[in-house]
Amino acid sequence: MATWKQFTDEEPQLARAVRARLEFTKHHVLATVRAGGAPRVSGTEVAFHGEHLTIGSMLNAVKAKDLQRDPRYALHSNPGDGSMDGGDAKISGRAIEVPADRIDHYLDRPTDVPGAFHLFLLDIDDVVLAGLNETRTAMQIQLWRPGQPVRLFTR
């Protein structure tokens, strides 16, 4: 697994493109694993703090409880207007909850956050950016895994 910083250090061009997708709109889709093993999808927002990609959650929300029990996640960027400009970003890995007494360390302005909440650092197993090729005639998929070069697939 890797931090956002490791991803950025190893593949800066792809990291810039993925970050642009995550910053293009505010809301994205997070998949977690329910207690019974079925997937659960929830809306979420992401933030970049130092070397980490993070998500927050309302206190005791089901997505937070899912991640506390089983840290596996998949994050899918909001497709925006559907044009596929900039591609479609997906990240998967494991979420690590920040202890409540350490949350302020990860916030730019802790006073801007009302009340208690959960904060998770997103460790990364893989990153995918899927979009159209330059001629818009085929899908182009870029896959990154820690310690490996980006693999390119065309379909």
NULUMDO-871997 format. One record per residue (C-alpha): residue in one letter; x, y, z. Coordinates in steps of 0.25 Angstrom, whole numbers, plus 5000, padded with zeros to 4 digits. Example, Ala and Ser with C-alpha at 12.3 -4.5 7.8 and 13.67 -1.06 7.14 Angstrom:
2
A504949825031/S505549965029/
***
This chain:
155
M500050005000/A500450144998/T500150285002/W499750394993/K501150454994/Q501750324989/F500750314977/T501150464974/D502650434975/E502550314966/E501550364956/P501450514956/Q500750524943/L499650424946/A499550474960/R499250614955/A498150564946/V497550484957/R497550594966/A496950684956/R495750594955/L495650584970/E495650744971/F494750764959/T493450734967/K493250724982/H492450594983/H492950454980/V492550314982/L493150224993/A492950074993/T493150005006/V492849865011/R491549835019/A491649745031/G490949635023/G492049645012/A491149725002/P491649854996/R491149995001/V491250124993/S491250255000/G491450394996/T492750455001/E493750575000/V495250564999/A496350655004/F497850655002/H498650675015/G500150665014/E500450535008/H499050475010/L497750465003/T496650465013/I495150455015/G494350495027/S493050445032/M491950485041/L492150425055/N491550275055/A491150285040/V490950145034/K492150165024/A493050195036/K492550075044/D492849995031/L494250045030/Q494550025045/R494149875043/D494749855029/P495649965024/R495549925009/Y494950035001/A494850074986/L494650224983/H494050264969/S494150414964/N492950484961/P492850474946/G492450624945/D491650654932/G491850524926/S492750574915/M493950484920/D494850604919/G495950574928/G495550434930/D494950354941/A495750334954/K495750204963/I496550184975/S496550064984/G497250014997/R497050025012/A496550135021/I497250165034/E496450235044/V497150355051/P496950355066/A496050465071/D497150535078/R498050545066/I497050595056/D497450745057/H498850705052/Y498150675038/L497250795037/D497650935031/R496651005040/P496150915051/T495151015056/D494451005042/V493950865045/P492650865054/G492550755065/A493250615065/F493450535053/H494250425047/L495550445039/F496150335030/L497550335023/L497350265010/D498550165007/I498550124993/D498649994986/D498350044972/V497950154964/V497250154951/L496950264941/A496050234930/G495650324918/L495650334903/N496850334895/E497250464887/T496350434875/R495250394884/T495150254877/A495550164889/M495650154904/Q497050174909/I497250124923/Q498450154932/L498750064944/W499750094955/R500150004967/P501150044977/G502550014972/Q502149984958/P502150074946/V500850114940/R500150014931/L499350054919/F498249984913/T497450024901/R496049964898/
***
